[in-house]
Amino acid sequence: MTFIEAAIEVLKDAGEPLSVEELTERVVDRDLLDKPGKNPLRSMKGRLTSELNKGAESRLAKVDEG
């Protein structure tokens, strides 16, 4: 599963906004990533930024800083 797919799944299950740190921790704990890499938090931040930069086409929304 990609970082974005994993993030969407975890956020749906949580039913509430999560910090990127909490989101990444839950994704890693559930072993959802095909390729987590050496620093999953850094990778998640990058993928989320890229997704959010899509504007109206983004599958995610930022609700607060962090």
C-alpha positions, 0 to 999 in steps of 0.5 A: 500500500502507498503512503497516501492509501495507508493514510486514508485507511488509518484516517477513516478508521480513526474518524478524526484528524491525526497529527502526521506523527500519530498517523505515521505511527499507526500506519507503521504499527499496522504494517500497511506500507509496501516500502516504508523506507528508512524514515517513514515519518519523513516520507509520510510528510513528503507524500502528504505535502505532495497530495495536499498541493493538488488542491481541489483534486487532493484526496486529503484535507489539512485541518490544522498545522501539524 
